Amino acid sequence: MDFYLEALDRDYKKPHENPSVGVLLCKEKDDEIVEIALSRSLSPTMIATYETHLIDKALLRNKLHEFYEISLLGEGEI
């Protein structure tokens, strides 16, 4: 993820914008996977602010499942 965030910041980030952040969306909760995914990060992972009005959980879950299904279809075409 760090590779893509760095590329995004180098090529698209405006001078007035903050550095990009990555978000891990997981179909199932697995603390070990998240820990491994973030273990090589040079900067600590922190939450500076958070929103109290989030996207509806059911909508987010449906979109995640939709994305998962699309990604499975894409693997078959390679």
Sequence and secondary structure as in RCSB ss.txt:
>XXXX:A:sequence
MDFYLEALDRDYKKPHENPSVGVLLCKEKDDEIVEIALSRSLSPTMIATYETHLIDKALLRNKLHEFYEISLLGE
GEI
>XXXX:A:secstr
 HHHHHHHHHHT  TTS         SS  HHHHHHHHTT SS        SS   HHHHHHHHHHHHHHHHHHH
HT 
